[in-house]
Amino acid sequence: MSERTSYAAQPGLQSDCGNCFGLCCVALPFSRSSDFPVDKPAGTPCGSLQEDFRCGIHRRLRDQGYNGCTVFDCFGAGQKVSQVTFKGVSWREEPDSARAMYEVFPVVRQLHELLKYVAQALDLPAAGPVHGDLRRAYERLDALTRDTAEVLLAVDVDALRGEVNPLLLRASELARAAAVPGRKKNHRGAHLMGSRLRGAKLRGASLRGALLIAADLSGSDLRDADLIGADMRDTNLCGADLRGALFLTQPQLNAARGDARTKVPQSLQRPPHWAD
């Protein structure tokens, strides 16, 4: 399937702040840390949120200490909750709906993340044997995200994730076997924080859920590696090759460090804060 018609590239799975009521800036809490300069409880609008629901310091987030905002992606859940679940009526227009809206948003965000992963799996030609099950899972999840607030608040996201994950794992195995025949390295769930892995040969490896915080993966070959759920905060990806990496997301790239030599998948953007 071409990138133009890919599942993962559908507009509904991309953040559209212009059709959202600033939900990530209101519903979610954050604490003063290296990621945020102040404390903000859940349900309280960020001080930089404007009347039009846009961020007043969007272009200066990192300069202002809001690094956490630059690595967050709702995967399209914000506009879904704003325009579908609550039919375009904002929490400012209808204050009585605010609490439910804030509670629904994190649920739909998790569902949209799952949708994104399933969509990426459907874009893998080698995963054809599980495409039927993946399409059914996609349709079920998509329908659920369009249900009422009451239904969404009762969703057991962990149970859904448990049902979908075997399909994603099988898609990963098929895609990696097709791209990289033979035995591949398995670092699933590995604690690799701060590890020195410069120039590592990890093509087709499984790094599912691996803790790669501040790990040095500069110059590494990560082509076709499975990176679903890998924690890549401050990971050094300078000069690394991530082309074809499976289930890699924009937030993971944004949280890492890279440079002009880092090769990223065409479907993702090189973070503007990366070194030249």
PEWO-V63235 format. One record per residue. N is the residue number from 1. RES is the residue in one letter. SS is DSSP state (H for helix, E for strand, - for the rest). PSI is psi as a letter, one per 30 degrees, with the letter a starting at -180 (* if undefined). Layout:
n:N res:RES ss:SS psi:PSI
n:N res:RES ss:SS psi:PSI
This chain:
n:1 res:M ss:- psi:k
n:2 res:S ss:- psi:l
n:3 res:E ss:H psi:e
n:4 res:R ss:H psi:e
n:5 res:T ss:H psi:g
n:6 res:S ss:- psi:l
n:7 res:Y ss:- psi:e
n:8 res:A ss:- psi:f
n:9 res:A ss:- psi:g
n:10 res:Q ss:- psi:k
n:11 res:P ss:H psi:e
n:12 res:G ss:H psi:f
n:13 res:L ss:H psi:g
n:14 res:Q ss:- psi:k
n:15 res:S ss:- psi:k
n:16 res:D ss:- psi:i
n:17 res:C ss:H psi:f
n:18 res:G ss:H psi:f
n:19 res:N ss:H psi:g
n:20 res:C ss:- psi:l
n:21 res:F ss:- psi:h
n:22 res:G ss:- psi:h
n:23 res:L ss:H psi:e
n:24 res:C ss:H psi:f
n:25 res:C ss:H psi:f
n:26 res:V ss:H psi:e
n:27 res:A ss:- psi:e
n:28 res:L ss:- psi:k
n:29 res:P ss:- psi:l
n:30 res:F ss:E psi:l
n:31 res:S ss:- psi:k
n:32 res:R ss:- psi:k
n:33 res:S ss:- psi:a
n:34 res:S ss:- psi:f
n:35 res:D ss:- psi:f
n:36 res:F ss:- psi:k
n:37 res:P ss:- psi:f
n:38 res:V ss:- psi:l
n:39 res:D ss:- psi:k
n:40 res:K ss:E psi:j
n:41 res:P ss:- psi:l
n:42 res:A ss:- psi:k
n:43 res:G ss:- psi:f
n:44 res:T ss:- psi:k
n:45 res:P ss:- psi:k
n:46 res:C ss:- psi:k
n:47 res:G ss:- psi:f
n:48 res:S ss:- psi:f
n:49 res:L ss:E psi:k
n:50 res:Q ss:- psi:l
n:51 res:E ss:- psi:f
n:52 res:D ss:- psi:g
n:53 res:F ss:- psi:g
n:54 res:R ss:- psi:l
n:55 res:C ss:E psi:k
n:56 res:G ss:- psi:f
n:57 res:I ss:- psi:g
n:58 res:H ss:H psi:e
n:59 res:R ss:H psi:f
n:60 res:R ss:H psi:g
n:61 res:L ss:- psi:e
n:62 res:R ss:- psi:e
n:63 res:D ss:- psi:e
n:64 res:Q ss:- psi:g
n:65 res:G ss:- psi:g
n:66 res:Y ss:- psi:h
n:67 res:N ss:H psi:e
n:68 res:G ss:H psi:e
n:69 res:C ss:H psi:e
n:70 res:T ss:H psi:f
n:71 res:V ss:- psi:g
n:72 res:F ss:- psi:k
n:73 res:D ss:- psi:k
n:74 res:C ss:- psi:f
n:75 res:F ss:- psi:h
n:76 res:G ss:- psi:g
n:77 res:A ss:H psi:e
n:78 res:G ss:H psi:e
n:79 res:Q ss:H psi:f
n:80 res:K ss:H psi:e
n:81 res:V ss:H psi:e
n:82 res:S ss:H psi:e
n:83 res:Q ss:H psi:f
n:84 res:V ss:H psi:e
n:85 res:T ss:H psi:e
n:86 res:F ss:- psi:g
n:87 res:K ss:- psi:h
n:88 res:G ss:- psi:g
n:89 res:V ss:- psi:j
n:90 res:S ss:- psi:l
n:91 res:W ss:- psi:f
n:92 res:R ss:- psi:e
n:93 res:E ss:- psi:e
n:94 res:E ss:- psi:i
n:95 res:P ss:H psi:f
n:96 res:D ss:H psi:f
n:97 res:S ss:H psi:f
n:98 res:A ss:H psi:e
n:99 res:R ss:H psi:e
n:100 res:A ss:H psi:e
n:101 res:M ss:H psi:e
n:102 res:Y ss:H psi:e
n:103 res:E ss:H psi:e
n:104 res:V ss:H psi:e
n:105 res:F ss:H psi:e
n:106 res:P ss:H psi:e
n:107 res:V ss:H psi:e
n:108 res:V ss:H psi:e
n:109 res:R ss:H psi:e
n:110 res:Q ss:H psi:e
n:111 res:L ss:H psi:e
n:112 res:H ss:H psi:e
n:113 res:E ss:H psi:e
n:114 res:L ss:H psi:e
n:115 res:L ss:H psi:e
n:116 res:K ss:H psi:e
n:117 res:Y ss:H psi:e
n:118 res:V ss:H psi:e
n:119 res:A ss:H psi:e
n:120 res:Q ss:H psi:e
n:121 res:A ss:H psi:e
n:122 res:L ss:H psi:f
n:123 res:D ss:- psi:f
n:124 res:L ss:- psi:j
n:125 res:P ss:H psi:e
n:126 res:A ss:H psi:f
n:127 res:A ss:H psi:g
n:128 res:G ss:H psi:e
n:129 res:P ss:H psi:f
n:130 res:V ss:H psi:g
n:131 res:H ss:H psi:e
n:132 res:G ss:H psi:e
n:133 res:D ss:H psi:e
n:134 res:L ss:H psi:e
n:135 res:R ss:H psi:e
n:136 res:R ss:H psi:e
n:137 res:A ss:H psi:e
n:138 res:Y ss:H psi:e
n:139 res:E ss:H psi:e
n:140 res:R ss:H psi:e
n:141 res:L ss:H psi:e
n:142 res:D ss:H psi:e
n:143 res:A ss:H psi:e
n:144 res:L ss:H psi:e
n:145 res:T ss:H psi:f
n:146 res:R ss:- psi:g
n:147 res:D ss:- psi:a
n:148 res:T ss:- psi:l
n:149 res:A ss:H psi:e
n:150 res:E ss:H psi:e
n:151 res:V ss:H psi:e
n:152 res:L ss:H psi:e
n:153 res:L ss:H psi:f
n:154 res:A ss:- psi:g
n:155 res:V ss:- psi:k
n:156 res:D ss:- psi:j
n:157 res:V ss:H psi:e
n:158 res:D ss:H psi:e
n:159 res:A ss:H psi:e
n:160 res:L ss:H psi:e
n:161 res:R ss:H psi:e
n:162 res:G ss:H psi:e
n:163 res:E ss:H psi:e
n:164 res:V ss:H psi:e
n:165 res:N ss:H psi:e
n:166 res:P ss:H psi:e
n:167 res:L ss:H psi:e
n:168 res:L ss:H psi:e
n:169 res:L ss:H psi:e
n:170 res:R ss:H psi:e
n:171 res:A ss:H psi:e
n:172 res:S ss:H psi:e
n:173 res:E ss:H psi:e
n:174 res:L ss:H psi:e
n:175 res:A ss:H psi:e
n:176 res:R ss:H psi:e
n:177 res:A ss:H psi:e
n:178 res:A ss:H psi:e
n:179 res:A ss:H psi:e
n:180 res:V ss:- psi:i
n:181 res:P ss:- psi:l
n:182 res:G ss:- psi:a
n:183 res:R ss:- psi:k
n:184 res:K ss:- psi:l
n:185 res:K ss:- psi:k
n:186 res:N ss:E psi:j
n:187 res:H ss:- psi:h
n:188 res:R ss:- psi:k
n:189 res:G ss:- psi:g
n:190 res:A ss:- psi:k
n:191 res:H ss:E psi:j
n:192 res:L ss:- psi:g
n:193 res:M ss:- psi:k
n:194 res:G ss:- psi:g
n:195 res:S ss:- psi:k
n:196 res:R ss:E psi:j
n:197 res:L ss:- psi:g
n:198 res:R ss:- psi:k
n:199 res:G ss:- psi:g
n:200 res:A ss:- psi:k
n:201 res:K ss:E psi:j
n:202 res:L ss:- psi:g
n:203 res:R ss:- psi:k
n:204 res:G ss:- psi:g
n:205 res:A ss:- psi:l
n:206 res:S ss:E psi:j
n:207 res:L ss:- psi:g
n:208 res:R ss:- psi:k
n:209 res:G ss:- psi:g
n:210 res:A ss:- psi:k
n:211 res:L ss:E psi:j
n:212 res:L ss:- psi:g
n:213 res:I ss:- psi:k
n:214 res:A ss:- psi:g
n:215 res:A ss:- psi:k
n:216 res:D ss:E psi:j
n:217 res:L ss:- psi:g
n:218 res:S ss:- psi:k
n:219 res:G ss:- psi:g
n:220 res:S ss:- psi:l
n:221 res:D ss:E psi:j
n:222 res:L ss:- psi:g
n:223 res:R ss:- psi:k
n:224 res:D ss:- psi:g
n:225 res:A ss:- psi:k
n:226 res:D ss:E psi:j
n:227 res:L ss:- psi:g
n:228 res:I ss:- psi:k
n:229 res:G ss:- psi:g
n:230 res:A ss:- psi:k
n:231 res:D ss:E psi:j
n:232 res:M ss:- psi:g
n:233 res:R ss:- psi:k
n:234 res:D ss:- psi:g
n:235 res:T ss:- psi:k
n:236 res:N ss:E psi:j
n:237 res:L ss:- psi:g
n:238 res:C ss:- psi:k
n:239 res:G ss:- psi:g
n:240 res:A ss:- psi:l
n:241 res:D ss:E psi:j
n:242 res:L ss:- psi:g
n:243 res:R ss:- psi:k
n:244 res:G ss:- psi:g
n:245 res:A ss:- psi:k
n:246 res:L ss:E psi:k
n:247 res:F ss:- psi:g
n:248 res:L ss:- psi:k
n:249 res:T ss:- psi:l
n:250 res:Q ss:H psi:e
n:251 res:P ss:H psi:e
n:252 res:Q ss:H psi:e
n:253 res:L ss:H psi:e
n:254 res:N ss:H psi:e
n:255 res:A ss:H psi:f
n:256 res:A ss:- psi:l
n:257 res:R ss:E psi:k
n:258 res:G ss:- psi:a
n:259 res:D ss:- psi:a
n:260 res:A ss:- psi:f
n:261 res:R ss:- psi:f
n:262 res:T ss:- psi:k
n:263 res:K ss:E psi:k
n:264 res:V ss:- psi:l
n:265 res:P ss:- psi:k
n:266 res:Q ss:- psi:f
n:267 res:S ss:- psi:f
n:268 res:L ss:- psi:l
n:269 res:Q ss:- psi:k
n:270 res:R ss:- psi:k
n:271 res:P ss:- psi:k
n:272 res:P ss:- psi:f
n:273 res:H ss:- psi:f
n:274 res:W ss:- psi:l
n:275 res:A ss:- psi:l
n:276 res:D ss:- psi:*
